[in-house]
């Protein structure tokens, strides 16, 4: 009988292979959404059987990426602004924290609705959507954001803008560490440009260390 201690290196190797495959998938699918599993296996430096041992098909791989993205999103949200922070600063703080997550998983934007389905995408984004809506509601009550649209509607519009900006990053048309996106988000929410830039400039140093590291 094989002793448990003898299996531990195999388990560590399996975890390492799985992490390498997922990291490779994030990179390669970002470059080409039509990359095949065989091509991913070669890029990850594993044999086809190893990749299929972890992910029996494309759907399983994308679901693993989606779950990973969901976990990273929840982790980033744990560092969100304090409830008492002014709403414009809270929104800037949120965008700056979320941008690295969106940048890391932006390849899912091209794949999610077709491969994962609208419901799964909504499930992943639900916590972020709720947080932004709550910030907009508070900002509306405090007079920080003009009440020209219902908070939930404005939140949906801001989300669409962020998705569009991430898609521009994906095509190479835009380079951004989140600062420009955060300024655009505040302006779209109704904050004057000068104030938006000052808010983001004040928040940026406080959240830099909290950002998800890129690979």
PyMOL commands that place a pseudoatom at each C-alpha (Angstrom):
pseudoatom trace, name=CA, resn=UNK, resi=1, chain=A, elem=C, hetatm=0, pos=[0.000, 0.000, 0.000]
pseudoatom trace, name=CA, resn=UNK, resi=2, chain=A, elem=C, hetatm=0, pos=[1.302, 3.450, -0.916]
pseudoatom trace, name=CA, resn=UNK, resi=3, chain=A, elem=C, hetatm=0, pos=[1.871, 5.606, 2.115]
pseudoatom trace, name=CA, resn=UNK, resi=4, chain=A, elem=C, hetatm=0, pos=[0.044, 8.984, 2.269]
pseudoatom trace, name=CA, resn=UNK, resi=5, chain=A, elem=C, hetatm=0, pos=[3.371, 10.804, 2.507]
pseudoatom trace, name=CA, resn=UNK, resi=6, chain=A, elem=C, hetatm=0, pos=[4.376, 9.337, -0.843]
pseudoatom trace, name=CA, resn=UNK, resi=7, chain=A, elem=C, hetatm=0, pos=[1.270, 10.778, -2.468]
pseudoatom trace, name=CA, resn=UNK, resi=8, chain=A, elem=C, hetatm=0, pos=[1.851, 14.305, -1.175]
pseudoatom trace, name=CA, resn=UNK, resi=9, chain=A, elem=C, hetatm=0, pos=[4.415, 15.268, -3.867]
pseudoatom trace, name=CA, resn=UNK, resi=10, chain=A, elem=C, hetatm=0, pos=[1.937, 14.037, -6.480]
pseudoatom trace, name=CA, resn=UNK, resi=11, chain=A, elem=C, hetatm=0, pos=[-0.806, 16.185, -4.969]
pseudoatom trace, name=CA, resn=UNK, resi=12, chain=A, elem=C, hetatm=0, pos=[1.493, 19.205, -4.874]
pseudoatom trace, name=CA, resn=UNK, resi=13, chain=A, elem=C, hetatm=0, pos=[2.445, 18.576, -8.481]
pseudoatom trace, name=CA, resn=UNK, resi=14, chain=A, elem=C, hetatm=0, pos=[-1.220, 18.283, -9.455]
pseudoatom trace, name=CA, resn=UNK, resi=15, chain=A, elem=C, hetatm=0, pos=[-2.039, 21.590, -7.735]
pseudoatom trace, name=CA, resn=UNK, resi=16, chain=A, elem=C, hetatm=0, pos=[0.914, 23.224, -9.468]
pseudoatom trace, name=CA, resn=UNK, resi=17, chain=A, elem=C, hetatm=0, pos=[-0.182, 21.907, -12.855]
pseudoatom trace, name=CA, resn=UNK, resi=18, chain=A, elem=C, hetatm=0, pos=[-3.733, 23.105, -12.311]
pseudoatom trace, name=CA, resn=UNK, resi=19, chain=A, elem=C, hetatm=0, pos=[-2.603, 26.597, -11.300]
pseudoatom trace, name=CA, resn=UNK, resi=20, chain=A, elem=C, hetatm=0, pos=[-0.243, 26.781, -14.297]
pseudoatom trace, name=CA, resn=UNK, resi=21, chain=A, elem=C, hetatm=0, pos=[-2.983, 25.680, -16.680]
pseudoatom trace, name=CA, resn=UNK, resi=22, chain=A, elem=C, hetatm=0, pos=[-5.388, 28.330, -15.335]
pseudoatom trace, name=CA, resn=UNK, resi=23, chain=A, elem=C, hetatm=0, pos=[-2.746, 31.071, -15.520]
pseudoatom trace, name=CA, resn=UNK, resi=24, chain=A, elem=C, hetatm=0, pos=[-1.915, 30.032, -19.076]
pseudoatom trace, name=CA, resn=UNK, resi=25, chain=A, elem=C, hetatm=0, pos=[-5.599, 29.992, -20.008]
pseudoatom trace, name=CA, resn=UNK, resi=26, chain=A, elem=C, hetatm=0, pos=[-6.052, 33.536, -18.706]
pseudoatom trace, name=CA, resn=UNK, resi=27, chain=A, elem=C, hetatm=0, pos=[-3.138, 34.704, -20.822]
pseudoatom trace, name=CA, resn=UNK, resi=28, chain=A, elem=C, hetatm=0, pos=[-3.740, 32.737, -24.014]
pseudoatom trace, name=CA, resn=UNK, resi=29, chain=A, elem=C, hetatm=0, pos=[-7.523, 33.126, -24.123]
pseudoatom trace, name=CA, resn=UNK, resi=30, chain=A, elem=C, hetatm=0, pos=[-7.013, 36.853, -23.624]
pseudoatom trace, name=CA, resn=UNK, resi=31, chain=A, elem=C, hetatm=0, pos=[-4.918, 36.869, -26.770]
pseudoatom trace, name=CA, resn=UNK, resi=32, chain=A, elem=C, hetatm=0, pos=[-7.165, 34.520, -28.735]
pseudoatom trace, name=CA, resn=UNK, resi=33, chain=A, elem=C, hetatm=0, pos=[-10.577, 33.381, -27.412]
pseudoatom trace, name=CA, resn=UNK, resi=34, chain=A, elem=C, hetatm=0, pos=[-10.538, 30.524, -29.935]
pseudoatom trace, name=CA, resn=UNK, resi=35, chain=A, elem=C, hetatm=0, pos=[-7.393, 28.928, -28.502]
pseudoatom trace, name=CA, resn=UNK, resi=36, chain=A, elem=C, hetatm=0, pos=[-7.914, 25.159, -28.269]
pseudoatom trace, name=CA, resn=UNK, resi=37, chain=A, elem=C, hetatm=0, pos=[-7.290, 23.019, -25.209]
pseudoatom trace, name=CA, resn=UNK, resi=38, chain=A, elem=C, hetatm=0, pos=[-4.473, 21.265, -27.052]
pseudoatom trace, name=CA, resn=UNK, resi=39, chain=A, elem=C, hetatm=0, pos=[-2.802, 24.621, -27.686]
pseudoatom trace, name=CA, resn=UNK, resi=40, chain=A, elem=C, hetatm=0, pos=[-3.274, 25.568, -24.033]
pseudoatom trace, name=CA, resn=UNK, resi=41, chain=A, elem=C, hetatm=0, pos=[-1.662, 22.323, -22.920]
pseudoatom trace, name=CA, resn=UNK, resi=42, chain=A, elem=C, hetatm=0, pos=[1.409, 23.033, -25.056]
pseudoatom trace, name=CA, resn=UNK, resi=43, chain=A, elem=C, hetatm=0, pos=[1.604, 26.625, -23.825]
pseudoatom trace, name=CA, resn=UNK, resi=44, chain=A, elem=C, hetatm=0, pos=[1.329, 25.438, -20.208]
pseudoatom trace, name=CA, resn=UNK, resi=45, chain=A, elem=C, hetatm=0, pos=[4.050, 22.845, -20.719]
pseudoatom trace, name=CA, resn=UNK, resi=46, chain=A, elem=C, hetatm=0, pos=[1.855, 19.867, -19.859]
pseudoatom trace, name=CA, resn=UNK, resi=47, chain=A, elem=C, hetatm=0, pos=[0.710, 16.915, -21.904]
pseudoatom trace, name=CA, resn=UNK, resi=48, chain=A, elem=C, hetatm=0, pos=[-2.834, 16.821, -23.222]
pseudoatom trace, name=CA, resn=UNK, resi=49, chain=A, elem=C, hetatm=0, pos=[-3.789, 14.061, -20.783]
pseudoatom trace, name=CA, resn=UNK, resi=50, chain=A, elem=C, hetatm=0, pos=[-2.758, 16.211, -17.814]
pseudoatom trace, name=CA, resn=UNK, resi=51, chain=A, elem=C, hetatm=0, pos=[-4.906, 19.131, -18.928]
pseudoatom trace, name=CA, resn=UNK, resi=52, chain=A, elem=C, hetatm=0, pos=[-7.904, 16.914, -19.588]
pseudoatom trace, name=CA, resn=UNK, resi=53, chain=A, elem=C, hetatm=0, pos=[-7.372, 15.232, -16.225]
pseudoatom trace, name=CA, resn=UNK, resi=54, chain=A, elem=C, hetatm=0, pos=[-8.046, 18.580, -14.558]
pseudoatom trace, name=CA, resn=UNK, resi=55, chain=A, elem=C, hetatm=0, pos=[-10.514, 19.976, -17.082]
pseudoatom trace, name=CA, resn=UNK, resi=56, chain=A, elem=C, hetatm=0, pos=[-12.374, 17.396, -19.182]
pseudoatom trace, name=CA, resn=UNK, resi=57, chain=A, elem=C, hetatm=0, pos=[-13.554, 20.051, -21.620]
pseudoatom trace, name=CA, resn=UNK, resi=58, chain=A, elem=C, hetatm=0, pos=[-13.631, 23.738, -22.487]
pseudoatom trace, name=CA, resn=UNK, resi=59, chain=A, elem=C, hetatm=0, pos=[-16.735, 24.324, -20.363]
pseudoatom trace, name=CA, resn=UNK, resi=60, chain=A, elem=C, hetatm=0, pos=[-15.016, 22.900, -17.282]
pseudoatom trace, name=CA, resn=UNK, resi=61, chain=A, elem=C, hetatm=0, pos=[-11.967, 25.103, -17.831]
pseudoatom trace, name=CA, resn=UNK, resi=62, chain=A, elem=C, hetatm=0, pos=[-14.037, 28.262, -18.273]
pseudoatom trace, name=CA, resn=UNK, resi=63, chain=A, elem=C, hetatm=0, pos=[-16.121, 27.435, -15.209]
pseudoatom trace, name=CA, resn=UNK, resi=64, chain=A, elem=C, hetatm=0, pos=[-12.918, 27.056, -13.183]
pseudoatom trace, name=CA, resn=UNK, resi=65, chain=A, elem=C, hetatm=0, pos=[-11.755, 30.455, -14.429]
pseudoatom trace, name=CA, resn=UNK, resi=66, chain=A, elem=C, hetatm=0, pos=[-15.146, 31.928, -13.565]
pseudoatom trace, name=CA, resn=UNK, resi=67, chain=A, elem=C, hetatm=0, pos=[-15.008, 30.513, -10.045]
pseudoatom trace, name=CA, resn=UNK, resi=68, chain=A, elem=C, hetatm=0, pos=[-11.459, 31.795, -9.624]
pseudoatom trace, name=CA, resn=UNK, resi=69, chain=A, elem=C, hetatm=0, pos=[-12.558, 35.250, -10.803]
pseudoatom trace, name=CA, resn=UNK, resi=70, chain=A, elem=C, hetatm=0, pos=[-15.487, 35.175, -8.376]
pseudoatom trace, name=CA, resn=UNK, resi=71, chain=A, elem=C, hetatm=0, pos=[-13.186, 34.333, -5.460]
pseudoatom trace, name=CA, resn=UNK, resi=72, chain=A, elem=C, hetatm=0, pos=[-10.704, 37.072, -6.386]
pseudoatom trace, name=CA, resn=UNK, resi=73, chain=A, elem=C, hetatm=0, pos=[-13.573, 39.561, -6.736]
pseudoatom trace, name=CA, resn=UNK, resi=74, chain=A, elem=C, hetatm=0, pos=[-14.911, 38.721, -3.290]
pseudoatom trace, name=CA, resn=UNK, resi=75, chain=A, elem=C, hetatm=0, pos=[-11.413, 39.005, -1.839]
pseudoatom trace, name=CA, resn=UNK, resi=76, chain=A, elem=C, hetatm=0, pos=[-10.878, 42.420, -3.395]
pseudoatom trace, name=CA, resn=UNK, resi=77, chain=A, elem=C, hetatm=0, pos=[-14.237, 43.625, -2.134]
pseudoatom trace, name=CA, resn=UNK, resi=78, chain=A, elem=C, hetatm=0, pos=[-13.156, 42.824, 1.408]
pseudoatom trace, name=CA, resn=UNK, resi=79, chain=A, elem=C, hetatm=0, pos=[-10.808, 45.820, 1.084]
pseudoatom trace, name=CA, resn=UNK, resi=80, chain=A, elem=C, hetatm=0, pos=[-13.565, 48.173, -0.067]
pseudoatom trace, name=CA, resn=UNK, resi=81, chain=A, elem=C, hetatm=0, pos=[-13.902, 51.630, 1.431]
pseudoatom trace, name=CA, resn=UNK, resi=82, chain=A, elem=C, hetatm=0, pos=[-15.296, 52.146, 4.909]
pseudoatom trace, name=CA, resn=UNK, resi=83, chain=A, elem=C, hetatm=0, pos=[-19.071, 52.770, 5.076]
pseudoatom trace, name=CA, resn=UNK, resi=84, chain=A, elem=C, hetatm=0, pos=[-18.569, 56.342, 6.303]
pseudoatom trace, name=CA, resn=UNK, resi=85, chain=A, elem=C, hetatm=0, pos=[-16.298, 57.385, 3.431]
pseudoatom trace, name=CA, resn=UNK, resi=86, chain=A, elem=C, hetatm=0, pos=[-17.841, 60.009, 1.085]
pseudoatom trace, name=CA, resn=UNK, resi=87, chain=A, elem=C, hetatm=0, pos=[-19.641, 58.328, -1.785]
pseudoatom trace, name=CA, resn=UNK, resi=88, chain=A, elem=C, hetatm=0, pos=[-17.416, 59.751, -4.528]
pseudoatom trace, name=CA, resn=UNK, resi=89, chain=A, elem=C, hetatm=0, pos=[-14.298, 58.495, -2.749]
pseudoatom trace, name=CA, resn=UNK, resi=90, chain=A, elem=C, hetatm=0, pos=[-16.004, 55.155, -2.092]
pseudoatom trace, name=CA, resn=UNK, resi=91, chain=A, elem=C, hetatm=0, pos=[-16.826, 54.768, -5.794]
pseudoatom trace, name=CA, resn=UNK, resi=92, chain=A, elem=C, hetatm=0, pos=[-13.274, 55.675, -6.830]
pseudoatom trace, name=CA, resn=UNK, resi=93, chain=A, elem=C, hetatm=0, pos=[-11.895, 53.274, -4.213]
pseudoatom trace, name=CA, resn=UNK, resi=94, chain=A, elem=C, hetatm=0, pos=[-14.127, 50.506, -5.546]
pseudoatom trace, name=CA, resn=UNK, resi=95, chain=A, elem=C, hetatm=0, pos=[-13.170, 51.037, -9.195]
pseudoatom trace, name=CA, resn=UNK, resi=96, chain=A, elem=C, hetatm=0, pos=[-9.460, 51.151, -8.410]
pseudoatom trace, name=CA, resn=UNK, resi=97, chain=A, elem=C, hetatm=0, pos=[-9.726, 47.902, -6.447]
pseudoatom trace, name=CA, resn=UNK, resi=98, chain=A, elem=C, hetatm=0, pos=[-11.829, 46.150, -9.072]
pseudoatom trace, name=CA, resn=UNK, resi=99, chain=A, elem=C, hetatm=0, pos=[-9.865, 47.256, -12.141]
pseudoatom trace, name=CA, resn=UNK, resi=100, chain=A, elem=C, hetatm=0, pos=[-6.986, 44.788, -11.613]
pseudoatom trace, name=CA, resn=UNK, resi=101, chain=A, elem=C, hetatm=0, pos=[-9.555, 41.990, -11.218]
pseudoatom trace, name=CA, resn=UNK, resi=102, chain=A, elem=C, hetatm=0, pos=[-11.270, 42.984, -14.439]
pseudoatom trace, name=CA, resn=UNK, resi=103, chain=A, elem=C, hetatm=0, pos=[-7.914, 43.372, -16.184]
pseudoatom trace, name=CA, resn=UNK, resi=104, chain=A, elem=C, hetatm=0, pos=[-6.784, 39.939, -15.019]
pseudoatom trace, name=CA, resn=UNK, resi=105, chain=A, elem=C, hetatm=0, pos=[-9.948, 38.217, -16.184]
pseudoatom trace, name=CA, resn=UNK, resi=106, chain=A, elem=C, hetatm=0, pos=[-10.910, 40.439, -19.097]
pseudoatom trace, name=CA, resn=UNK, resi=107, chain=A, elem=C, hetatm=0, pos=[-10.687, 37.475, -21.482]
pseudoatom trace, name=CA, resn=UNK, resi=108, chain=A, elem=C, hetatm=0, pos=[-13.869, 36.219, -19.824]
pseudoatom trace, name=CA, resn=UNK, resi=109, chain=A, elem=C, hetatm=0, pos=[-15.669, 39.239, -21.282]
pseudoatom trace, name=CA, resn=UNK, resi=110, chain=A, elem=C, hetatm=0, pos=[-15.272, 37.755, -24.742]
pseudoatom trace, name=CA, resn=UNK, resi=111, chain=A, elem=C, hetatm=0, pos=[-16.306, 34.290, -23.611]
pseudoatom trace, name=CA, resn=UNK, resi=112, chain=A, elem=C, hetatm=0, pos=[-18.664, 34.641, -20.695]
pseudoatom trace, name=CA, resn=UNK, resi=113, chain=A, elem=C, hetatm=0, pos=[-22.068, 35.245, -22.226]
pseudoatom trace, name=CA, resn=UNK, resi=114, chain=A, elem=C, hetatm=0, pos=[-21.598, 32.683, -24.983]
pseudoatom trace, name=CA, resn=UNK, resi=115, chain=A, elem=C, hetatm=0, pos=[-19.816, 29.962, -23.002]
pseudoatom trace, name=CA, resn=UNK, resi=116, chain=A, elem=C, hetatm=0, pos=[-20.977, 30.526, -19.424]
pseudoatom trace, name=CA, resn=UNK, resi=117, chain=A, elem=C, hetatm=0, pos=[-24.420, 32.029, -19.911]
pseudoatom trace, name=CA, resn=UNK, resi=118, chain=A, elem=C, hetatm=0, pos=[-26.034, 35.248, -18.731]
pseudoatom trace, name=CA, resn=UNK, resi=119, chain=A, elem=C, hetatm=0, pos=[-27.137, 33.760, -15.402]
pseudoatom trace, name=CA, resn=UNK, resi=120, chain=A, elem=C, hetatm=0, pos=[-23.620, 32.651, -14.465]
pseudoatom trace, name=CA, resn=UNK, resi=121, chain=A, elem=C, hetatm=0, pos=[-22.184, 36.038, -15.378]
pseudoatom trace, name=CA, resn=UNK, resi=122, chain=A, elem=C, hetatm=0, pos=[-24.855, 37.755, -13.272]
pseudoatom trace, name=CA, resn=UNK, resi=123, chain=A, elem=C, hetatm=0, pos=[-24.051, 35.460, -10.353]
pseudoatom trace, name=CA, resn=UNK, resi=124, chain=A, elem=C, hetatm=0, pos=[-20.359, 36.344, -10.512]
pseudoatom trace, name=CA, resn=UNK, resi=125, chain=A, elem=C, hetatm=0, pos=[-21.011, 40.082, -10.745]
pseudoatom trace, name=CA, resn=UNK, resi=126, chain=A, elem=C, hetatm=0, pos=[-23.882, 40.280, -8.241]
pseudoatom trace, name=CA, resn=UNK, resi=127, chain=A, elem=C, hetatm=0, pos=[-21.770, 41.394, -5.233]
pseudoatom trace, name=CA, resn=UNK, resi=128, chain=A, elem=C, hetatm=0, pos=[-20.056, 44.136, -7.250]
pseudoatom trace, name=CA, resn=UNK, resi=129, chain=A, elem=C, hetatm=0, pos=[-23.338, 45.332, -8.723]
pseudoatom trace, name=CA, resn=UNK, resi=130, chain=A, elem=C, hetatm=0, pos=[-24.929, 45.506, -5.284]
pseudoatom trace, name=CA, resn=UNK, resi=131, chain=A, elem=C, hetatm=0, pos=[-21.981, 47.450, -3.870]
pseudoatom trace, name=CA, resn=UNK, resi=132, chain=A, elem=C, hetatm=0, pos=[-21.974, 50.039, -6.653]
pseudoatom trace, name=CA, resn=UNK, resi=133, chain=A, elem=C, hetatm=0, pos=[-25.743, 50.480, -6.415]
pseudoatom trace, name=CA, resn=UNK, resi=134, chain=A, elem=C, hetatm=0, pos=[-25.469, 51.019, -2.651]
pseudoatom trace, name=CA, resn=UNK, resi=135, chain=A, elem=C, hetatm=0, pos=[-22.724, 53.635, -3.132]
pseudoatom trace, name=CA, resn=UNK, resi=136, chain=A, elem=C, hetatm=0, pos=[-24.826, 55.451, -5.739]
pseudoatom trace, name=CA, resn=UNK, resi=137, chain=A, elem=C, hetatm=0, pos=[-27.886, 55.381, -3.476]
pseudoatom trace, name=CA, resn=UNK, resi=138, chain=A, elem=C, hetatm=0, pos=[-25.894, 56.865, -0.602]
pseudoatom trace, name=CA, resn=UNK, resi=139, chain=A, elem=C, hetatm=0, pos=[-24.299, 59.430, -2.877]
pseudoatom trace, name=CA, resn=UNK, resi=140, chain=A, elem=C, hetatm=0, pos=[-27.701, 60.441, -4.168]
pseudoatom trace, name=CA, resn=UNK, resi=141, chain=A, elem=C, hetatm=0, pos=[-29.021, 60.965, -0.651]
pseudoatom trace, name=CA, resn=UNK, resi=142, chain=A, elem=C, hetatm=0, pos=[-25.934, 62.983, 0.294]
pseudoatom trace, name=CA, resn=UNK, resi=143, chain=A, elem=C, hetatm=0, pos=[-26.053, 65.133, -2.839]
pseudoatom trace, name=CA, resn=UNK, resi=144, chain=A, elem=C, hetatm=0, pos=[-22.724, 63.791, -4.131]
pseudoatom trace, name=CA, resn=UNK, resi=145, chain=A, elem=C, hetatm=0, pos=[-24.287, 62.313, -7.274]
pseudoatom trace, name=CA, resn=UNK, resi=146, chain=A, elem=C, hetatm=0, pos=[-27.193, 63.990, -9.087]
pseudoatom trace, name=CA, resn=UNK, resi=147, chain=A, elem=C, hetatm=0, pos=[-30.363, 61.917, -9.024]
pseudoatom trace, name=CA, resn=UNK, resi=148, chain=A, elem=C, hetatm=0, pos=[-30.832, 61.941, -12.798]
pseudoatom trace, name=CA, resn=UNK, resi=149, chain=A, elem=C, hetatm=0, pos=[-31.228, 58.155, -12.988]
pseudoatom trace, name=CA, resn=UNK, resi=150, chain=A, elem=C, hetatm=0, pos=[-32.314, 55.483, -10.490]
pseudoatom trace, name=CA, resn=UNK, resi=151, chain=A, elem=C, hetatm=0, pos=[-29.215, 54.052, -8.767]
pseudoatom trace, name=CA, resn=UNK, resi=152, chain=A, elem=C, hetatm=0, pos=[-29.695, 50.536, -10.163]
pseudoatom trace, name=CA, resn=UNK, resi=153, chain=A, elem=C, hetatm=0, pos=[-30.065, 51.889, -13.699]
pseudoatom trace, name=CA, resn=UNK, resi=154, chain=A, elem=C, hetatm=0, pos=[-27.019, 54.139, -13.360]
pseudoatom trace, name=CA, resn=UNK, resi=155, chain=A, elem=C, hetatm=0, pos=[-25.057, 51.216, -11.913]
pseudoatom trace, name=CA, resn=UNK, resi=156, chain=A, elem=C, hetatm=0, pos=[-25.879, 49.120, -14.986]
pseudoatom trace, name=CA, resn=UNK, resi=157, chain=A, elem=C, hetatm=0, pos=[-24.755, 51.925, -17.271]
pseudoatom trace, name=CA, resn=UNK, resi=158, chain=A, elem=C, hetatm=0, pos=[-21.476, 52.383, -15.391]
pseudoatom trace, name=CA, resn=UNK, resi=159, chain=A, elem=C, hetatm=0, pos=[-20.844, 48.645, -15.535]
pseudoatom trace, name=CA, resn=UNK, resi=160, chain=A, elem=C, hetatm=0, pos=[-21.327, 48.687, -19.300]
pseudoatom trace, name=CA, resn=UNK, resi=161, chain=A, elem=C, hetatm=0, pos=[-18.819, 51.520, -19.568]
pseudoatom trace, name=CA, resn=UNK, resi=162, chain=A, elem=C, hetatm=0, pos=[-16.222, 49.649, -17.514]
pseudoatom trace, name=CA, resn=UNK, resi=163, chain=A, elem=C, hetatm=0, pos=[-16.733, 46.542, -19.638]
pseudoatom trace, name=CA, resn=UNK, resi=164, chain=A, elem=C, hetatm=0, pos=[-16.237, 48.651, -22.767]
pseudoatom trace, name=CA, resn=UNK, resi=165, chain=A, elem=C, hetatm=0, pos=[-13.022, 50.127, -21.360]
pseudoatom trace, name=CA, resn=UNK, resi=166, chain=A, elem=C, hetatm=0, pos=[-11.710, 46.668, -20.490]
pseudoatom trace, name=CA, resn=UNK, resi=167, chain=A, elem=C, hetatm=0, pos=[-12.496, 45.516, -24.009]
pseudoatom trace, name=CA, resn=UNK, resi=168, chain=A, elem=C, hetatm=0, pos=[-10.421, 48.436, -25.308]
pseudoatom trace, name=CA, resn=UNK, resi=169, chain=A, elem=C, hetatm=0, pos=[-7.570, 47.269, -23.091]
pseudoatom trace, name=CA, resn=UNK, resi=170, chain=A, elem=C, hetatm=0, pos=[-8.010, 43.803, -24.563]
pseudoatom trace, name=CA, resn=UNK, resi=171, chain=A, elem=C, hetatm=0, pos=[-7.637, 45.175, -28.103]
pseudoatom trace, name=CA, resn=UNK, resi=172, chain=A, elem=C, hetatm=0, pos=[-4.629, 47.289, -27.154]
pseudoatom trace, name=CA, resn=UNK, resi=173, chain=A, elem=C, hetatm=0, pos=[-6.425, 50.578, -27.807]
pseudoatom trace, name=CA, resn=UNK, resi=174, chain=A, elem=C, hetatm=0, pos=[-6.190, 51.649, -24.146]
pseudoatom trace, name=CA, resn=UNK, resi=175, chain=A, elem=C, hetatm=0, pos=[-3.556, 51.377, -21.452]
pseudoatom trace, name=CA, resn=UNK, resi=176, chain=A, elem=C, hetatm=0, pos=[-4.765, 52.082, -17.936]
pseudoatom trace, name=CA, resn=UNK, resi=177, chain=A, elem=C, hetatm=0, pos=[-3.939, 51.117, -14.373]
pseudoatom trace, name=CA, resn=UNK, resi=178, chain=A, elem=C, hetatm=0, pos=[-7.495, 51.968, -13.359]
pseudoatom trace, name=CA, resn=UNK, resi=179, chain=A, elem=C, hetatm=0, pos=[-6.943, 55.683, -12.792]
pseudoatom trace, name=CA, resn=UNK, resi=180, chain=A, elem=C, hetatm=0, pos=[-8.508, 56.817, -16.059]
pseudoatom trace, name=CA, resn=UNK, resi=181, chain=A, elem=C, hetatm=0, pos=[-11.377, 54.375, -15.632]
pseudoatom trace, name=CA, resn=UNK, resi=182, chain=A, elem=C, hetatm=0, pos=[-12.073, 55.633, -12.111]
pseudoatom trace, name=CA, resn=UNK, resi=183, chain=A, elem=C, hetatm=0, pos=[-12.102, 59.274, -13.288]
pseudoatom trace, name=CA, resn=UNK, resi=184, chain=A, elem=C, hetatm=0, pos=[-14.438, 58.356, -16.151]
pseudoatom trace, name=CA, resn=UNK, resi=185, chain=A, elem=C, hetatm=0, pos=[-16.683, 56.461, -13.740]
pseudoatom trace, name=CA, resn=UNK, resi=186, chain=A, elem=C, hetatm=0, pos=[-17.051, 59.451, -11.427]
pseudoatom trace, name=CA, resn=UNK, resi=187, chain=A, elem=C, hetatm=0, pos=[-17.692, 61.850, -14.307]
pseudoatom trace, name=CA, resn=UNK, resi=188, chain=A, elem=C, hetatm=0, pos=[-20.350, 59.500, -15.705]
pseudoatom trace, name=CA, resn=UNK, resi=189, chain=A, elem=C, hetatm=0, pos=[-21.927, 59.373, -12.238]
pseudoatom trace, name=CA, resn=UNK, resi=190, chain=A, elem=C, hetatm=0, pos=[-22.233, 63.162, -12.296]
pseudoatom trace, name=CA, resn=UNK, resi=191, chain=A, elem=C, hetatm=0, pos=[-19.094, 64.363, -10.513]
pseudoatom trace, name=CA, resn=UNK, resi=192, chain=A, elem=C, hetatm=0, pos=[-17.411, 67.428, -12.138]
pseudoatom trace, name=CA, resn=UNK, resi=193, chain=A, elem=C, hetatm=0, pos=[-14.178, 66.516, -13.913]
pseudoatom trace, name=CA, resn=UNK, resi=194, chain=A, elem=C, hetatm=0, pos=[-11.876, 68.563, -11.687]
pseudoatom trace, name=CA, resn=UNK, resi=195, chain=A, elem=C, hetatm=0, pos=[-13.415, 67.058, -8.563]
pseudoatom trace, name=CA, resn=UNK, resi=196, chain=A, elem=C, hetatm=0, pos=[-13.281, 63.566, -10.095]
pseudoatom trace, name=CA, resn=UNK, resi=197, chain=A, elem=C, hetatm=0, pos=[-9.574, 63.847, -10.820]
pseudoatom trace, name=CA, resn=UNK, resi=198, chain=A, elem=C, hetatm=0, pos=[-8.855, 65.190, -7.331]
pseudoatom trace, name=CA, resn=UNK, resi=199, chain=A, elem=C, hetatm=0, pos=[-10.825, 62.385, -5.684]
pseudoatom trace, name=CA, resn=UNK, resi=200, chain=A, elem=C, hetatm=0, pos=[-9.117, 59.656, -7.685]
pseudoatom trace, name=CA, resn=UNK, resi=201, chain=A, elem=C, hetatm=0, pos=[-5.719, 61.244, -7.087]
pseudoatom trace, name=CA, resn=UNK, resi=202, chain=A, elem=C, hetatm=0, pos=[-6.396, 61.227, -3.358]
pseudoatom trace, name=CA, resn=UNK, resi=203, chain=A, elem=C, hetatm=0, pos=[-7.649, 57.646, -3.261]
pseudoatom trace, name=CA, resn=UNK, resi=204, chain=A, elem=C, hetatm=0, pos=[-5.085, 56.080, -5.622]
pseudoatom trace, name=CA, resn=UNK, resi=205, chain=A, elem=C, hetatm=0, pos=[-2.160, 55.878, -3.134]
pseudoatom trace, name=CA, resn=UNK, resi=206, chain=A, elem=C, hetatm=0, pos=[-4.348, 54.258, -0.483]
pseudoatom trace, name=CA, resn=UNK, resi=207, chain=A, elem=C, hetatm=0, pos=[-5.435, 51.372, -2.688]
pseudoatom trace, name=CA, resn=UNK, resi=208, chain=A, elem=C, hetatm=0, pos=[-2.287, 50.697, -4.731]
pseudoatom trace, name=CA, resn=UNK, resi=209, chain=A, elem=C, hetatm=0, pos=[-1.002, 48.155, -2.235]
pseudoatom trace, name=CA, resn=UNK, resi=210, chain=A, elem=C, hetatm=0, pos=[-4.395, 46.424, -2.107]
pseudoatom trace, name=CA, resn=UNK, resi=211, chain=A, elem=C, hetatm=0, pos=[-4.615, 45.819, -5.862]
pseudoatom trace, name=CA, resn=UNK, resi=212, chain=A, elem=C, hetatm=0, pos=[-4.525, 42.245, -7.188]
pseudoatom trace, name=CA, resn=UNK, resi=213, chain=A, elem=C, hetatm=0, pos=[-1.027, 41.613, -8.560]
pseudoatom trace, name=CA, resn=UNK, resi=214, chain=A, elem=C, hetatm=0, pos=[-0.854, 40.927, -12.277]
pseudoatom trace, name=CA, resn=UNK, resi=215, chain=A, elem=C, hetatm=0, pos=[0.908, 37.813, -13.501]
for i in range(1, 215): cmd.bond("trace and resi %d" % i, "trace and resi %d" % (i + 1))
show_as sticks, trace
zoom trace
